Structure formats: structure tokens, C-alpha cells
Amino acid sequence: MDEIKDGEEIVAIGELAKSLDLTTRTLRYWEEVGIIASVPRSDGATRGYTPYFVRRIRFIMRLKELGLTIKEMQDLYVAYGEAKETERMIPRLVEILDEHTVMIDEKMARLALLRKDLVDYRQKIIAKFSLSQGR
């Protein structure tokens, strides 16, 4: 799946970074930490990405938008394995998404409490100000 097929277009790192609104450093970093890969390069060649790698990078970008950490993405990559078995990755992805949903729910509950405290405090200030003004 990640092998170069005849006639398959290889996108250079700079071109890909620009098209995805990323930096080349981000792509290199993701490769260094093992959550993406590029096609094998000959000496001095520019990093390149096949359509498979581009789809994978888009998937990583989506996971990042969902709040997954690099470590969680590394775990998914391991779960996906060298055999490229989606069936192995999906249960782990669902587990990670469930964990993030719980974290978001907890954060939303804390924010709702904070909002209530702010509104209550505001009301107390208004009441106090109105009382002191009336004297």
C-alpha cells in the first residue's frame, strides 16, 4: 500500500506542506516520531509522498483536530501495524475517541460551573454597586 505504483505521482514535501497549510518541519517531525512515513529516498533526494501517504497525513491532521496527542497517534500506528490491518486500529481509535469524549464532557461541566460562578459574582457586584449608590 505504501509502495510506489507505476505512474503514481510523488508529491514533494514542500508542495505537500503548502497544499495542506502545514510546515515542512511539521511533516519531518511527524516522520521522526513515527506517525507518518515518506517514500524511500535515494541519496540527496527530496522527501516525497504517494497518494497513500497524503491520505494518511490528512487522517493525522483530523486526529490532531480532534485533540489526539502524538503518543495516541503513535499507539494507533502500532495498532495499525506493518500489516496495514484497519481492523486492528479501529477498536483502539474508538477507545481513544471515547476517552476524549469523556475528557471534553468533564471540561464542559467545569466550564458550566465556572460560567455559573461568574454570572453569580457579576450579580453580586451589581447588587452591591446598586446598594452603595442608593445611600
C-alpha positions as CSV (number, residue, x, y, z in Angstrom):
1,M,0.0,0.0,0.0
2,D,2.9,2.4,0.7
3,E,5.0,1.1,-2.2
4,I,5.2,3.3,-5.3
5,K,3.0,2.1,-8.1
6,D,3.8,2.6,-11.7
7,G,2.7,6.1,-12.8
8,E,1.9,7.1,-9.3
9,E,2.6,10.8,-8.6
10,I,5.0,11.6,-5.8
11,V,4.4,14.9,-4.1
12,A,7.4,16.7,-2.8
13,I,7.4,17.7,0.9
14,G,7.4,21.5,0.2
15,E,4.5,21.2,-2.2
16,L,2.5,18.9,0.1
17,A,3.2,21.2,3.1
18,K,1.9,24.2,1.2
19,S,-1.2,22.4,-0.1
20,L,-2.1,21.2,3.4
21,D,-1.2,24.5,5.2
22,L,1.5,22.8,7.2
23,T,5.2,23.4,7.6
24,T,7.8,21.0,6.2
25,R,9.1,20.9,9.8
26,T,5.8,19.5,11.0
27,L,5.9,16.8,8.3
28,R,9.5,15.9,9.2
29,Y,8.7,15.9,12.9
30,W,5.7,13.5,12.3
31,E,8.0,11.3,10.4
32,E,10.7,11.4,13.1
33,V,8.1,10.4,15.8
34,G,6.8,7.6,13.6
35,I,3.2,8.6,12.8
36,I,3.8,9.1,9.1
37,A,6.3,7.9,6.5
38,S,7.5,9.1,3.1
39,V,8.7,7.1,0.2
40,P,12.2,5.7,0.4
41,R,14.6,8.3,-0.9
42,S,17.8,7.9,-2.9
43,D,20.8,9.9,-1.6
44,G,20.1,13.6,-1.6
45,A,16.5,13.2,-2.9
46,T,13.7,15.3,-1.6
47,R,11.1,13.6,0.6
48,G,8.1,12.6,-1.3
49,Y,4.7,11.3,-0.6
50,T,2.4,8.9,-2.5
51,P,-1.4,9.4,-2.5
52,Y,-1.5,6.8,0.3
53,F,0.8,8.8,2.4
54,V,-1.1,12.0,1.7
55,R,-4.4,10.3,2.8
56,R,-2.6,9.2,6.0
57,I,-1.3,12.7,6.6
58,R,-4.9,14.1,6.2
59,F,-6.1,11.5,8.7
60,I,-3.3,12.5,11.2
61,M,-4.4,16.2,10.7
62,R,-8.0,15.2,11.5
63,L,-6.9,13.2,14.6
64,K,-5.0,16.3,15.7
65,E,-8.0,18.5,15.3
66,L,-9.9,16.0,17.5
67,G,-7.3,16.6,20.2
68,L,-5.3,13.3,20.0
69,T,-1.8,13.5,21.2
70,I,1.3,12.4,19.4
71,K,1.6,9.5,21.8
72,E,-2.0,8.4,21.0
73,M,-1.3,8.7,17.3
74,Q,1.8,6.5,17.8
75,D,-0.3,4.0,19.6
76,L,-2.7,3.9,16.6
77,Y,0.2,3.5,14.2
78,V,1.4,0.5,16.3
79,A,-2.2,-0.9,16.4
80,Y,-2.4,-0.5,12.6
81,G,0.8,-2.4,12.3
82,E,3.0,-3.2,9.4
83,A,0.3,-5.5,8.0
84,K,-1.9,-2.4,7.5
85,E,-4.8,-4.0,9.2
86,T,-7.5,-1.4,9.7
87,E,-9.5,-3.9,11.9
88,R,-6.7,-3.7,14.5
89,M,-6.6,0.1,14.5
90,I,-10.4,0.9,14.6
91,P,-11.1,-0.5,18.1
92,R,-8.1,1.5,19.5
93,L,-9.3,4.6,17.7
94,V,-12.8,4.2,19.1
95,E,-11.3,3.7,22.6
96,I,-9.2,6.9,22.3
97,L,-12.2,8.9,20.9
98,D,-14.3,7.7,23.9
99,E,-11.6,8.8,26.3
100,H,-11.5,12.3,24.6
101,T,-15.3,12.5,24.7
102,V,-15.2,11.9,28.5
103,M,-12.5,14.5,28.9
104,I,-14.5,17.0,26.9
105,D,-17.6,16.3,28.9
106,E,-15.7,16.8,32.1
107,K,-14.2,20.1,30.8
108,M,-17.6,21.3,29.7
109,A,-19.0,20.5,33.2
110,R,-16.2,22.5,34.8
111,L,-16.8,25.4,32.3
112,A,-20.5,25.4,33.1
113,L,-19.7,25.7,36.8
114,L,-17.2,28.5,36.1
115,R,-19.8,30.3,34.0
116,K,-22.4,30.0,36.8
117,D,-19.9,31.3,39.3
118,L,-19.1,34.3,37.0
119,V,-22.7,35.1,36.5
120,D,-23.4,34.8,40.2
121,Y,-20.4,37.0,41.1
122,R,-21.5,39.6,38.5
123,Q,-24.9,39.7,40.0
124,K,-23.4,40.2,43.5
125,I,-21.3,43.1,42.2
126,I,-24.3,44.7,40.5
127,A,-26.4,44.4,43.6
128,K,-23.6,45.7,45.9
129,F,-23.0,48.6,43.5
130,S,-26.6,49.5,43.3
131,L,-26.9,49.4,47.1
132,S,-23.9,51.6,47.7
133,Q,-25.1,54.1,45.0
134,G,-28.5,54.3,46.7
135,R,-27.0,55.5,50.0
